[in-house]
Amino acid sequence: QVQLVESGGGLVEPGGSLKLSCAVSGIGFSIYTMGWYRQAPGRQRVLVAAIRSSGITTYADSVKGRFTISRDNGKNAVYLQSDSLKPEDTAVYYCNADSRVLNRNYWGQGTQVTVST
């Protein structure tokens, strides 16, 4: 059974930080591209950051320089360090595992991040 379980969301003031974690089980984690997506109310789900099995990272322009994605293949986990948070970062954040080779794609259940005073 494949499971992606996010944690670390919450309420934070503008300028604050959060570290999101995603624990993964049931797949060959190290070969998957891992990504963080977010979906704000009334908007489409969009890519925030991704990290390939090689360690190459990709970021949305809106979070470059503020967010850092990382992975620990030994722990089957991916992280999103989010700094200098802004109200517009408020969304549900989803963990994603993708393998084009295996034609497999999995989602977590999401964790709410709210940036507000």
Long-range contacts (C-beta under 8 A, 24 or more apart in sequence): 1-25, 1-26, 2-26, 2-27, 2-97, 2-106, 4-95, 4-96, 4-97, 4-106, 4-107, 4-108, 4-109, 5-95, 5-108, 5-109, 6-93, 6-94, 6-95, 6-108, 6-109, 6-110, 6-111, 7-111, 8-111, 9-93, 9-111, 9-112, 9-113, 10-112, 10-113, 10-114, 11-114, 11-116, 12-85, 12-113, 12-114, 12-115, 13-115, 13-116, 13-117, 14-85, 14-86, 14-87, 14-115, 14-116, 14-117, 15-84, 15-85, 16-85, 16-115, 17-81, 17-82, 17-83, 17-84, 17-85, 18-82, 18-85, 18-113, 19-79, 19-80, 19-81, 19-82, 20-79, 20-80, 20-82, 20-93, 20-95, 20-111, 20-113, 21-77, 21-78, 21-79, 22-77, 22-78, 22-79, 22-95, 22-108, 23-75, 23-76, 23-77, 24-76, 24-77, 24-78, 24-95, 24-97, 25-76, 27-97, 27-99, 27-104, 27-106, 29-73, 29-76, 29-97, 30-73, 31-99, 31-101, 31-102, 32-97, 32-98, 32-99, 32-104, 33-97, 33-98, 33-99, 33-100, 34-69, 34-71, 34-78, 34-95, 34-96, 34-97, 34-98, 35-69, 35-95, 35-96, 35-97, 35-98, 36-69, 36-78, 36-80, 36-93, 36-94, 36-95, 36-96, 37-93, 37-94, 37-96, 38-89, 38-91, 38-92, 38-93, 38-94, 38-113, 39-91, 39-92, 39-94, 39-110, 40-90, 40-91, 40-92, 43-91, 45-94, 48-80, 48-93, 49-80, 51-78, 62-88, 63-89, 82-113, 85-113, 85-115, 86-115, 87-115, 87-116, 88-115, 89-113, 89-115, 90-114, 90-115, 90-116
